[in-house]
């Protein structure tokens, strides 16, 4: 039986060479689904979307709480303002208490020194029959003396000091020491060189 033309061509190798050339010149088949669209092994619906979130959100939800907006210049947190105020008030209160305590200490020390100075220095006489008036503390005060003491008071040799509501007759030297410690306690000390008349024309040593 005579061989067909096709068989002869196959034997000769021409048909195979023609098929090889056609396969090389043809483009490779596209990968993908039935529609021919590439999806690189992923669901086509997610193609073009970033992983883990909506487009434009940088992929996924933000971690943690969102940051607070920056505070404006000069704005102070309310709790911090209260803390600063409480600290200031506490400091001022402690300062006032310390000052009050110091003033009390100074008054106590002054009282002690006055008591030491006047201890045993009073010259008041139980049998005094003369009254000497003098202004002190916006009022007219008086002290009982005898005739000799009255003369010495008017000459500035004796004086009168106030201690715990009492008026004590003392020597001028005692008053000079008291002037350094507590001058406000000096009730009467006449300056012998001063005019003997007061502003209202009444003598300072008037007995009334």
Helices and strands as residue ranges (DSSP letters): H 5-12, H 14-25, G 44-46, H 78-118, E 130-136, E 139-145, H 147-155, E 158-163, E 166-171, H 172-182, G 183-185, E 186-188
